[in-house]
Amino acid sequence: MFKEERTESLFNWEMIGRIGEGRPNLGASMEVSVYRLMQFTLRDVIIQEFDVKTAERIYYKAGKLAGRELFKAAIKERSDFNLFVKELQELLVKLKIGILRIEEADMNKMEFTLTVAEDLDCSGLPVCEETICTYDEGFISGLLLEFSGKDFDVKEIDCWCSGDRVCRFKIKPS
């Protein structure tokens, strides 16, 4: 399940496990710092073992897989875009991932600008003049792929780490 060689994803929601059964006292919640500890140490090791470009590719790809799988497991709205966005906004707040807002939407071109406030990946980090939410780019791409059946390019253009107080993403069809 976790150690066999493969070229295709074998992820399924069962891999998340029965958290209530396995953590009857600690439950499903944990500190943001623990999530970031895992995320940034993993990124650090990938950069050391390979390079920044590889780390970015892996994080985007992992985010995309996560977005696709979360959509399949938790999103019910599959036809109306506005209802999908509303459901997604509520889900992201419930899961404490962030607060999603659509700033611009061109439905004819399927191009969007959206923001995520209080982003799980970066809000509160020191300003470093970089956008760092590559995982989020992939995550958003995966959600949109599952909703629409089409690939989207998602690029973070503003980030808490670049001095903004929200993460801003430009989205265009691939």
N, CA, C and O atoms as a DFTB+ gen file, in Angstrom:
696 C
 N C O
     1  1       0.816      -1.192       0.000
     2  2       0.000       0.000       0.000
     3  2       0.866       1.263       0.000
     4  3       0.510       2.254      -0.638
     5  1       1.994       1.237       0.707
     6  2       2.808       2.438       0.790
     7  2       4.219       2.269       0.239
     8  3       4.881       3.268      -0.042
     9  1       4.695       1.053       0.078
    10  2       6.102       0.876      -0.270
    11  2       6.359       0.212      -1.618
    12  3       7.515      -0.008      -1.978
    13  1       5.324      -0.109      -2.363
    14  2       5.568      -0.732      -3.665
    15  2       5.906       0.320      -4.715
    16  3       5.378       1.432      -4.697
    17  1       6.791      -0.051      -5.622
    18  2       7.151       0.836      -6.728
    19  2       5.948       0.998      -7.646
    20  3       5.189       0.049      -7.843
    21  1       5.764       2.189      -8.211
    22  2       4.643       2.421      -9.123
    23  2       4.862       3.703      -9.906
    24  3       5.638       4.573      -9.508
    25  1       4.169       3.799     -11.014
    26  2       4.215       5.019     -11.816
    27  2       2.872       5.747     -11.795
    28  3       2.790       6.902     -12.212
    29  1       1.830       5.090     -11.319
    30  2       0.492       5.686     -11.209
    31  2       0.118       5.803      -9.736
    32  3       0.588       5.026      -8.905
    33  1      -0.720       6.768      -9.421
    34  2      -1.168       6.933      -8.039
    35  2      -2.066       5.771      -7.630
    36  3      -2.940       5.344      -8.384
    37  1      -1.835       5.281      -6.446
    38  2      -2.709       4.266      -5.867
    39  2      -3.514       4.843      -4.704
    40  3      -4.192       4.108      -3.987
    41  1      -3.437       6.150      -4.522
    42  2      -4.134       6.776      -3.404
    43  2      -5.614       6.458      -3.467
    44  3      -6.229       6.478      -4.534
    45  1      -6.168       6.167      -2.310
    46  2      -7.617       6.125      -2.152
    47  2      -7.933       6.642      -0.756
    48  3      -7.074       6.639       0.126
    49  1      -9.149       7.078      -0.567
    50  2      -9.527       7.762       0.660
    51  2      -9.389       6.851       1.883
    52  3      -9.274       7.346       3.005
    53  1      -9.401       5.551       1.689
    54  2      -9.211       4.614       2.804
    55  2      -7.841       4.797       3.454
    56  3      -7.668       4.466       4.627
    57  1      -6.865       5.322       2.706
    58  2      -5.536       5.541       3.269
    59  2      -5.549       6.593       4.378
    60  3      -4.629       6.640       5.194
    61  1      -6.579       7.432       4.416
    62  2      -6.717       8.420       5.478
    63  2      -6.974       7.702       6.802
    64  3      -6.574       8.176       7.865
    65  1      -7.643       6.563       6.724
    66  2      -7.897       5.757       7.915
    67  2      -9.136       6.185       8.675
    68  3      -9.837       7.120       8.288
    69  1      -9.391       5.477       9.769
    70  2     -10.511       5.773      10.658
    71  2      -9.943       6.579      11.834
    72  3      -9.577       6.023      12.869
    73  1      -9.881       7.874      11.650
    74  2      -9.208       8.755      12.599
    75  2      -9.861       8.702      13.974
    76  3      -9.165       8.659      14.988
    77  1     -11.181       8.705      14.019
    78  2     -11.880       8.653      15.304
    79  2     -11.553       7.404      16.094
    80  3     -11.453       7.443      17.321
    81  1     -11.387       6.295      15.389
    82  2     -11.034       5.039      16.044
    83  2      -9.569       5.036      16.488
    84  3      -9.244       4.584      17.586
    85  1      -8.713       5.534      15.643
    86  2      -7.281       5.509      15.932
    87  2      -6.819       6.599      16.872
    88  3      -5.780       6.461      17.517
    89  1      -7.588       7.698      16.962
    90  2      -7.211       8.826      17.828
    91  2      -8.403       9.225      18.699
    92  3      -8.896      10.348      18.602
    93  1      -8.871       8.293      19.562
    94  2     -10.068       8.595      20.357
    95  2      -9.872       9.748      21.334
    96  3     -10.848      10.398      21.709
    97  1      -8.661      10.016      21.751
    98  2      -8.404      11.094      22.702
    99  2      -7.925      12.368      22.025
   100  3      -8.312      13.463      22.435
   101  1      -7.094      12.250      20.999
   102  2      -6.513      13.419      20.347
   103  2      -7.364      13.939      19.197
   104  3      -7.283      15.121      18.862
   105  1      -8.174      13.086      18.587
   106  2      -9.089      13.518      17.531
   107  2      -8.391      13.869      16.223
   108  3      -7.226      13.533      16.009
   109  1      -9.128      14.549      15.358
   110  2      -8.669      14.835      14.005
   111  2      -7.882      16.134      13.884
   112  3      -7.264      16.375      12.847
   113  1      -7.886      16.969      14.904
   114  2      -7.228      18.271      14.819
   115  2      -5.772      18.194      15.240
   116  3      -5.376      17.341      16.034
   117  1      -4.981      19.115      14.683
   118  2      -3.589      19.252      15.090
   119  2      -3.176      20.696      14.842
   120  3      -3.882      21.442      14.164
   121  1      -2.051      21.080      15.383
   122  2      -1.540      22.433      15.225
   123  2      -1.042      22.669      13.799
   124  3      -0.483      21.767      13.174
   125  1      -1.245      23.872      13.296
   126  2      -0.732      24.256      11.986
   127  2       0.778      24.067      11.934
   128  3       1.322      23.691      10.896
   129  1       1.452      24.322      13.040
   130  2       2.909      24.188      13.068
   131  2       3.355      22.761      12.742
   132  3       4.408      22.573      12.133
   133  1       2.581      21.763      13.132
   134  2       2.942      20.370      12.842
   135  2       2.778      20.082      11.350
   136  3       3.616      19.408      10.751
   137  1       1.705      20.590      10.755
   138  2       1.511      20.448       9.312
   139  2       2.677      21.102       8.562
   140  3       3.243      20.516       7.640
   141  1       3.022      22.317       8.973
   142  2       4.119      23.027       8.304
   143  2       5.466      22.357       8.550
   144  3       6.328      22.369       7.671
   145  1       5.659      21.780       9.716
   146  2       6.876      21.030      10.002
   147  2       7.045      19.910       8.983
   148  3       8.131      19.735       8.432
   149  1       5.982      19.151       8.727
   150  2       6.048      18.077       7.741
   151  2       6.266      18.641       6.337
   152  3       7.125      18.167       5.593
   153  1       5.483      19.650       5.989
   154  2       5.555      20.199       4.643
   155  2       6.936      20.796       4.334
   156  3       7.510      20.501       3.285
   157  1       7.462      21.615       5.217
   158  2       8.701      22.322       4.912
   159  2       9.941      21.459       5.082
   160  3      10.935      21.674       4.388
   161  1       9.907      20.482       5.993
   162  2      11.053      19.571       6.071
   163  2      11.082      18.651       4.860
   164  3      12.155      18.337       4.345
   165  1       9.922      18.218       4.405
   166  2       9.864      17.393       3.189
   167  2      10.380      18.188       1.990
   168  3      11.176      17.681       1.200
   169  1       9.929      19.417       1.862
   170  2      10.397      20.272       0.767
   171  2      11.909      20.474       0.844
   172  3      12.598      20.419      -0.175
   173  1      12.418      20.706       2.038
   174  2      13.840      20.915       2.246
   175  2      14.653      19.693       1.795
   176  3      15.670      19.834       1.117
   177  1      14.204      18.515       2.171
   178  2      14.914      17.290       1.794
   179  2      14.851      17.061       0.284
   180  3      15.846      16.655      -0.318
   181  1      13.705      17.314      -0.331
   182  2      13.600      17.150      -1.790
   183  2      14.569      18.105      -2.491
   184  3      15.237      17.717      -3.449
   185  1      14.648      19.350      -2.019
   186  2      15.582      20.305      -2.617
   187  2      17.022      19.835      -2.425
   188  3      17.825      19.926      -3.353
   189  1      17.361      19.336      -1.241
   190  2      18.717      18.849      -0.987
   191  2      19.057      17.645      -1.858
   192  3      20.156      17.566      -2.408
   193  1      18.127      16.714      -1.986
   194  2      18.374      15.473      -2.722
   195  2      18.303      15.669      -4.234
   196  3      18.969      14.959      -4.987
   197  1      17.501      16.627      -4.673
   198  2      17.312      16.864      -6.106
   199  2      17.622      18.320      -6.436
   200  3      18.783      18.688      -6.617
   201  1      16.576      19.150      -6.514
   202  2      16.746      20.582      -6.772
   203  2      15.403      21.276      -6.581
   204  3      14.377      20.623      -6.387
   205  1      15.419      22.598      -6.638
   206  2      14.196      23.377      -6.417
   207  2      13.133      23.037      -7.464
   208  3      11.958      22.881      -7.132
   209  1      13.546      22.924      -8.719
   210  2      12.591      22.638      -9.795
   211  2      11.870      21.317      -9.550
   212  3      10.663      21.220      -9.771
   213  1      12.591      20.314      -9.103
   214  2      11.984      19.020      -8.807
   215  2      11.028      19.138      -7.627
   216  3       9.930      18.582      -7.659
   217  1      11.434      19.853      -6.591
   218  2      10.557      20.044      -5.436
   219  2       9.262      20.742      -5.843
   220  3       8.179      20.348      -5.411
   221  1       9.373      21.768      -6.666
   222  2       8.183      22.491      -7.132
   223  2       7.268      21.565      -7.934
   224  3       6.051      21.581      -7.749
   225  1       7.842      20.770      -8.810
   226  2       7.054      19.837      -9.628
   227  2       6.341      18.817      -8.745
   228  3       5.160      18.534      -8.948
   229  1       7.050      18.271      -7.774
   230  2       6.462      17.264      -6.887
   231  2       5.356      17.878      -6.034
   232  3       4.293      17.278      -5.875
   233  1       5.595      19.060      -5.488
   234  2       4.571      19.697      -4.657
   235  2       3.325      20.038      -5.474
   236  3       2.208      19.841      -4.997
   237  1       3.494      20.539      -6.679
   238  2       2.344      20.850      -7.540
   239  2       1.569      19.577      -7.847
   240  3       0.343      19.545      -7.752
   241  1       2.295      18.535      -8.214
   242  2       1.656      17.263      -8.576
   243  2       0.933      16.650      -7.375
   244  3      -0.173      16.129      -7.521
   245  1       1.541      16.706      -6.201
   246  2       0.895      16.189      -4.990
   247  2      -0.344      17.012      -4.641
   248  3      -1.376      16.458      -4.263
   249  1      -0.237      18.323      -4.767
   250  2      -1.394      19.180      -4.520
   251  2      -2.525      18.886      -5.473
   252  3      -3.692      18.861      -5.081
   253  1      -2.176      18.662      -6.731
   254  2      -3.202      18.355      -7.736
   255  2      -3.915      17.046      -7.403
   256  3      -5.138      16.959      -7.504
   257  1      -3.157      16.038      -7.011
   258  2      -3.760      14.766      -6.615
   259  2      -4.661      14.969      -5.394
   260  3      -5.766      14.428      -5.342
   261  1      -4.194      15.745      -4.417
   262  2      -4.996      16.008      -3.223
   263  2      -6.293      16.739      -3.575
   264  3      -7.354      16.401      -3.052
   265  1      -6.214      17.727      -4.450
   266  2      -7.412      18.455      -4.870
   267  2      -8.418      17.542      -5.559
   268  3      -9.620      17.619      -5.306
   269  1      -7.916      16.685      -6.422
   270  2      -8.799      15.740      -7.128
   271  2      -9.473      14.791      -6.138
   272  3     -10.677      14.547      -6.217
   273  1      -8.690      14.266      -5.216
   274  2      -9.227      13.294      -4.258
   275  2     -10.183      13.941      -3.260
   276  3     -11.196      13.342      -2.899
   277  1      -9.870      15.161      -2.810
   278  2     -10.792      15.843      -1.911
   279  2     -12.107      16.127      -2.621
   280  3     -13.175      15.979      -2.029
   281  1     -12.038      16.533      -3.883
   282  2     -13.257      16.774      -4.647
   283  2     -14.113      15.506      -4.681
   284  3     -15.306      15.552      -4.384
   285  1     -13.503      14.382      -5.042
   286  2     -14.248      13.123      -5.146
   287  2     -14.870      12.717      -3.817
   288  3     -15.974      12.173      -3.784
   289  1     -14.165      12.979      -2.727
   290  2     -14.626      12.528      -1.417
   291  2     -15.596      13.490      -0.737
   292  3     -16.432      13.061       0.059
   293  1     -15.495      14.789      -1.042
   294  2     -16.220      15.743      -0.207
   295  2     -17.113      16.736      -0.942
   296  3     -17.936      17.393      -0.304
   297  1     -16.983      16.866      -2.242
   298  2     -17.788      17.840      -2.989
   299  2     -18.975      17.126      -3.629
   300  3     -18.822      16.125      -4.330
   301  1     -20.151      17.666      -3.370
   302  2     -21.364      17.069      -3.949
   303  2     -21.793      17.776      -5.235
   304  3     -22.317      17.138      -6.148
   305  1     -21.569      19.108      -5.313
   306  2     -21.997      19.891      -6.470
   307  2     -21.070      19.625      -7.642
   308  3     -19.867      19.874      -7.565
   309  1     -21.637      19.117      -8.727
   310  2     -20.820      18.713      -9.862
   311  2     -21.243      19.338     -11.188
   312  3     -20.730      18.962     -12.242
   313  1     -22.182      20.295     -11.141
   314  2     -22.616      20.862     -12.416
   315  2     -22.687      22.388     -12.424
   316  3     -22.354      23.001     -13.438
   317  1     -23.104      23.013     -11.345
   318  2     -23.245      24.468     -11.297
   319  2     -21.996      25.079     -10.655
   320  3     -21.695      24.805      -9.493
   321  1     -21.273      25.907     -11.415
   322  2     -20.006      26.462     -10.941
   323  2     -20.172      27.302      -9.686
   324  3     -19.383      27.174      -8.750
   325  1     -21.188      28.163      -9.648
   326  2     -21.384      29.030      -8.488
   327  2     -21.686      28.222      -7.234
   328  3     -21.190      28.541      -6.154
   329  1     -22.489      27.186      -7.370
   330  2     -22.784      26.328      -6.222
   331  2     -21.555      25.522      -5.804
   332  3     -21.336      25.281      -4.617
   333  1     -20.757      25.108      -6.787
   334  2     -19.498      24.414      -6.493
   335  2     -18.584      25.315      -5.672
   336  3     -18.019      24.875      -4.670
   337  1     -18.431      26.579      -6.087
   338  2     -17.562      27.515      -5.368
   339  2     -18.079      27.724      -3.949
   340  3     -17.293      27.735      -3.002
   341  1     -19.384      27.890      -3.791
   342  2     -19.964      28.073      -2.454
   343  2     -19.679      26.864      -1.574
   344  3     -19.273      27.015      -0.422
   345  1     -19.887      25.681      -2.102
   346  2     -19.620      24.464      -1.336
   347  2     -18.131      24.351      -0.988
   348  3     -17.776      23.981       0.131
   349  1     -17.273      24.668      -1.947
   350  2     -15.834      24.618      -1.724
   351  2     -15.418      25.624      -0.651
   352  3     -14.612      25.295       0.219
   353  1     -15.951      26.834      -0.700
   354  2     -15.641      27.836       0.316
   355  2     -15.982      27.320       1.709
   356  3     -15.184      27.450       2.638
   357  1     -17.150      26.743       1.848
   358  2     -17.582      26.211       3.140
   359  2     -16.688      25.059       3.589
   360  3     -16.346      24.966       4.767
   361  1     -16.309      24.184       2.667
   362  2     -15.459      23.050       2.995
   363  2     -14.069      23.506       3.440
   364  3     -13.533      22.991       4.422
   365  1     -13.487      24.463       2.726
   366  2     -12.146      24.933       3.074
   367  2     -12.120      25.600       4.448
   368  3     -11.134      25.483       5.176
   369  1     -13.188      26.291       4.802
   370  2     -13.272      26.880       6.145
   371  2     -13.457      25.769       7.177
   372  3     -12.786      25.764       8.209
   373  1     -14.351      24.843       6.906
   374  2     -14.591      23.733       7.839
   375  2     -13.303      22.957       8.114
   376  3     -13.030      22.589       9.257
   377  1     -12.512      22.708       7.068
   378  2     -11.259      21.968       7.213
   379  2     -10.109      22.858       7.677
   380  3      -8.996      22.380       7.896
   381  1     -10.380      24.147       7.826
   382  2      -9.392      25.132       8.284
   383  2      -8.198      25.238       7.338
   384  3      -7.060      25.428       7.768
   385  1      -8.484      25.109       6.040
   386  2      -7.453      25.249       5.012
   387  2      -7.265      26.720       4.649
   388  3      -6.137      27.166       4.440
   389  1      -8.355      27.472       4.573
   390  2      -8.279      28.879       4.223
   391  2      -9.641      29.426       3.853
   392  3     -10.632      28.697       3.804
   393  1      -9.672      30.719       3.593
   394  2     -10.906      31.419       3.243
   395  2     -10.805      31.830       1.778
   396  3     -10.050      32.737       1.428
   397  1     -11.566      31.158       0.935
   398  2     -11.529      31.338      -0.521
   399  2     -12.488      32.431      -0.968
   400  3     -13.636      32.496      -0.530
   401  1     -11.988      33.286      -1.851
   402  2     -12.821      34.320      -2.475
   403  2     -12.473      34.385      -3.964
   404  3     -11.311      34.248      -4.344
   405  1     -13.480      34.593      -4.789
   406  2     -13.267      34.815      -6.222
   407  2     -13.207      36.322      -6.433
   408  3     -14.172      37.028      -6.137
   409  1     -12.084      36.822      -6.941
   410  2     -11.945      38.260      -7.220
   411  2     -12.427      38.605      -8.615
   412  3     -13.118      39.604      -8.814
   413  1     -12.060      37.774      -9.583
   414  2     -12.449      37.997     -10.981
   415  2     -12.821      36.661     -11.590
   416  3     -12.212      35.633     -11.294
   417  1     -13.833      36.691     -12.449
   418  2     -14.229      35.469     -13.149
   419  2     -14.709      35.831     -14.544
   420  3     -15.623      36.639     -14.708
   421  1     -14.093      35.234     -15.533
   422  2     -14.545      35.342     -16.914
   423  2     -15.011      33.945     -17.310
   424  3     -14.212      33.100     -17.713
   425  1     -16.301      33.721     -17.190
   426  2     -16.850      32.383     -17.422
   427  2     -16.729      31.964     -18.887
   428  3     -16.651      30.771     -19.181
   429  1     -16.714      32.922     -19.804
   430  2     -16.559      32.575     -21.219
   431  2     -15.174      32.008     -21.507
   432  3     -15.031      31.034     -22.246
   433  1     -14.158      32.628     -20.917
   434  2     -12.780      32.166     -21.119
   435  2     -12.360      31.143     -20.069
   436  3     -11.318      30.501     -20.203
   437  1     -13.173      30.992     -19.022
   438  2     -12.839      30.135     -17.871
   439  2     -11.510      30.571     -17.252
   440  3     -10.636      29.750     -16.972
   441  1     -11.381      31.890     -17.045
   442  2     -10.211      32.467     -16.396
   443  2     -10.650      33.130     -15.099
   444  3     -11.683      33.799     -15.047
   445  1      -9.856      32.937     -14.056
   446  2     -10.247      33.395     -12.732
   447  2      -9.054      33.974     -11.987
   448  3      -7.902      33.624     -12.242
   449  1      -9.362      34.856     -11.074
   450  2      -8.416      35.270     -10.056
   451  2      -9.109      34.992      -8.730
   452  3     -10.222      35.458      -8.487
   453  1      -8.443      34.231      -7.881
   454  2      -9.025      33.947      -6.580
   455  2      -8.008      34.188      -5.494
   456  3      -6.801      34.175      -5.735
   457  1      -8.509      34.407      -4.294
   458  2      -7.636      34.605      -3.148
   459  2      -7.953      33.565      -2.082
   460  3      -9.071      33.060      -1.985
   461  1      -6.942      33.267      -1.297
   462  2      -7.109      32.439      -0.109
   463  2      -6.501      33.217       1.049
   464  3      -5.294      33.457       1.089
   465  1      -7.351      33.604       1.985
   466  2      -6.894      34.278       3.201
   467  2      -6.671      33.227       4.288
   468  3      -7.264      32.148       4.252
   469  1      -5.825      33.548       5.237
   470  2      -5.494      32.639       6.333
   471  2      -5.067      31.270       5.811
   472  3      -5.420      30.233       6.372
   473  1      -4.301      31.293       4.728
   474  2      -3.872      30.077       4.048
   475  2      -3.061      29.170       4.971
   476  3      -2.136      29.625       5.643
   477  1      -3.405      27.916       4.998
   478  2      -2.744      26.930       5.846
   479  2      -1.243      26.863       5.587
   480  3      -0.459      26.668       6.516
   481  1      -0.843      27.022       4.335
   482  2       0.563      26.845       3.975
   483  2       1.460      28.004       4.375
   484  3       2.637      27.784       4.660
   485  1       0.948      29.232       4.409
   486  2       1.902      30.336       4.546
   487  2       1.498      31.488       5.440
   488  3       2.370      32.252       5.853
   489  1       0.245      31.655       5.759
   490  2      -0.168      32.838       6.515
   491  2       0.558      32.904       7.846
   492  3       0.531      31.962       8.637
   493  1       1.208      34.040       8.076
   494  2       1.972      34.245       9.298
   495  2       3.457      33.982       9.167
   496  3       4.212      34.245      10.102
   497  1       3.893      33.469       8.023
   498  2       5.326      33.249       7.818
   499  2       6.038      34.582       7.587
   500  3       5.394      35.569       7.230
   501  1       7.348      34.621       7.784
   502  2       8.086      35.855       7.501
   503  2       8.051      36.202       6.006
   504  3       7.991      35.318       5.151
   505  1       8.090      37.487       5.718
   506  2       8.158      37.928       4.327
   507  2       9.535      37.553       3.786
   508  3      10.561      37.828       4.408
   509  1       9.535      36.915       2.606
   510  2      10.803      36.469       2.018
   511  2      10.874      36.801       0.524
   512  3      11.762      36.318      -0.179
   513  1       9.942      37.621       0.045
   514  2       9.932      38.048      -1.360
   515  2       9.692      36.896      -2.333
   516  3      10.043      36.997      -3.509
   517  1       9.096      35.800      -1.850
   518  2       8.791      34.659      -2.713
   519  2       7.320      34.304      -2.587
   520  3       6.696      34.558      -1.557
   521  1       6.777      33.723      -3.627
   522  2       5.504      33.027      -3.517
   523  2       5.860      31.567      -3.261
   524  3       6.718      31.012      -3.947
   525  1       5.216      30.944      -2.289
   526  2       5.644      29.601      -1.896
   527  2       4.548      28.540      -1.980
   528  3       4.807      27.375      -1.680
   529  1       3.351      28.907      -2.374
   530  2       2.205      28.005      -2.263
   531  2       2.022      27.124      -3.499
   532  3       0.939      27.064      -4.082
   533  1       3.086      26.453      -3.880
   534  2       3.054      25.555      -5.040
   535  2       2.069      24.414      -4.831
   536  3       1.355      24.036      -5.760
   537  1       2.021      23.862      -3.623
   538  2       1.068      22.797      -3.311
   539  2      -0.357      23.299      -3.543
   540  3      -1.187      22.585      -4.106
   541  1      -0.639      24.539      -3.105
   542  2      -1.968      25.125      -3.307
   543  2      -2.297      25.288      -4.785
   544  3      -3.436      25.070      -5.197
   545  1      -1.300      25.672      -5.585
   546  2      -1.527      25.789      -7.029
   547  2      -2.033      24.462      -7.587
   548  3      -3.026      24.420      -8.313
   549  1      -1.351      23.399      -7.245
   550  2      -1.766      22.082      -7.704
   551  2      -3.120      21.688      -7.143
   552  3      -3.947      21.117      -7.854
   553  1      -3.354      21.988      -5.870
   554  2      -4.611      21.669      -5.202
   555  2      -5.795      22.304      -5.930
   556  3      -6.794      21.640      -6.204
   557  1      -5.672      23.584      -6.237
   558  2      -6.735      24.300      -6.963
   559  2      -6.911      23.707      -8.354
   560  3      -8.038      23.516      -8.812
   561  1      -5.808      23.417      -9.026
   562  2      -5.862      22.808     -10.355
   563  2      -6.607      21.476     -10.318
   564  3      -7.424      21.193     -11.193
   565  1      -6.322      20.660      -9.302
   566  2      -6.979      19.367      -9.170
   567  2      -8.475      19.484      -8.908
   568  3      -9.268      18.734      -9.477
   569  1      -8.859      20.419      -8.052
   570  2     -10.280      20.652      -7.795
   571  2     -11.013      21.045      -9.075
   572  3     -12.089      20.526      -9.374
   573  1     -10.415      21.969      -9.826
   574  2     -11.049      22.435     -11.064
   575  2     -11.080      21.351     -12.131
   576  3     -12.040      21.266     -12.897
   577  1     -10.054      20.532     -12.192
   578  2     -10.034      19.420     -13.137
   579  2     -11.186      18.462     -12.853
   580  3     -11.894      18.047     -13.770
   581  1     -11.368      18.119     -11.605
   582  2     -12.453      17.198     -11.263
   583  2     -13.818      17.810     -11.530
   584  3     -14.733      17.119     -11.980
   585  1     -13.963      19.103     -11.255
   586  2     -15.252      19.748     -11.500
   587  2     -15.561      19.834     -12.984
   588  3     -16.673      19.521     -13.409
   589  1     -14.576      20.260     -13.780
   590  2     -14.835      20.601     -15.187
   591  2     -14.419      19.535     -16.187
   592  3     -14.902      19.524     -17.320
   593  1     -13.526      18.637     -15.777
   594  2     -12.973      17.671     -16.725
   595  2     -11.873      18.270     -17.587
   596  3     -11.394      17.625     -18.519
   597  1     -11.467      19.510     -17.280
   598  2     -10.441      20.197     -18.064
   599  2      -9.277      20.579     -17.171
   600  3      -9.456      20.871     -15.988
   601  1      -8.067      20.576     -17.753
   602  2      -6.871      20.994     -17.024
   603  2      -6.781      22.510     -16.985
   604  3      -7.142      23.198     -17.940
   605  1      -6.291      23.015     -15.859
   606  2      -6.087      24.446     -15.671
   607  2      -4.660      24.693     -15.203
   608  3      -4.095      23.907     -14.443
   609  1      -4.088      25.798     -15.669
   610  2      -2.815      26.274     -15.150
   611  2      -3.141      27.233     -14.012
   612  3      -3.903      28.184     -14.188
   613  1      -2.569      26.980     -12.865
   614  2      -2.790      27.821     -11.689
   615  2      -1.440      28.358     -11.252
   616  3      -0.499      27.595     -11.035
   617  1      -1.349      29.661     -11.124
   618  2      -0.091      30.302     -10.738
   619  2      -0.360      31.304      -9.622
   620  3      -1.216      32.180      -9.750
   621  1       0.378      31.164      -8.530
   622  2       0.271      32.121      -7.440
   623  2       1.011      33.391      -7.842
   624  3       2.173      33.341      -8.248
   625  1       0.332      34.525      -7.727
   626  2       0.941      35.795      -8.110
   627  2       1.215      36.692      -6.904
   628  3       2.058      37.586      -6.982
   629  1       0.520      36.468      -5.798
   630  2       0.757      37.178      -4.548
   631  2       0.677      36.154      -3.423
   632  3      -0.072      35.181      -3.507
   633  1       1.456      36.383      -2.373
   634  2       1.539      35.425      -1.270
   635  2       1.809      36.188       0.018
   636  3       2.359      37.289      -0.008
   637  1       1.422      35.605       1.132
   638  2       1.782      36.193       2.420
   639  2       3.291      36.415       2.457
   640  3       3.767      37.443       2.937
   641  1       4.030      35.441       1.945
   642  2       5.496      35.503       1.990
   643  2       6.081      36.567       1.063
   644  3       7.223      36.988       1.248
   645  1       5.315      37.000       0.075
   646  2       5.799      38.073      -0.795
   647  2       5.324      39.435      -0.298
   648  3       5.543      40.451      -0.957
   649  1       4.673      39.452       0.867
   650  2       4.271      40.712       1.473
   651  2       2.788      40.991       1.429
   652  3       2.336      41.975       2.013
   653  1       2.015      40.158       0.756
   654  2       0.563      40.342       0.736
   655  2      -0.054      39.680       1.961
   656  3       0.627      38.942       2.672
   657  1      -1.287      39.927       2.206
   658  2      -1.962      39.307       3.341
   659  2      -2.957      38.245       2.899
   660  3      -3.689      37.687       3.717
   661  1      -2.977      37.974       1.609
   662  2      -3.731      36.843       1.044
   663  2      -2.867      36.216      -0.037
   664  3      -1.956      36.853      -0.567
   665  1      -3.157      34.980      -0.355
   666  2      -2.532      34.347      -1.511
   667  2      -3.483      34.568      -2.682
   668  3      -4.688      34.350      -2.563
   669  1      -2.935      34.998      -3.803
   670  2      -3.745      35.301      -4.989
   671  2      -3.267      34.415      -6.124
   672  3      -2.068      34.292      -6.373
   673  1      -4.222      33.798      -6.808
   674  2      -3.923      32.852      -7.866
   675  2      -4.607      33.260      -9.157
   676  3      -5.791      33.597      -9.164
   677  1      -3.856      33.227     -10.253
   678  2      -4.401      33.407     -11.609
   679  2      -4.621      32.013     -12.181
   680  3      -3.764      31.135     -12.079
   681  1      -5.782      31.836     -12.780
   682  2      -6.185      30.520     -13.279
   683  2      -6.631      30.670     -14.730
   684  3      -7.458      31.519     -15.064
   685  1      -6.052      29.809     -15.593
   686  2      -6.411      29.788     -17.015
   687  2      -6.470      28.349     -17.476
   688  3      -5.765      27.497     -16.935
   689  1      -7.302      28.063     -18.469
   690  2      -7.288      26.705     -19.029
   691  2      -5.921      26.395     -19.615
   692  3      -5.259      27.275     -20.165
   693  1      -5.500      25.143     -19.495
   694  2      -4.198      24.724     -20.056
   695  2      -4.227      24.732     -21.564
   696  3      -3.225      24.409     -22.202
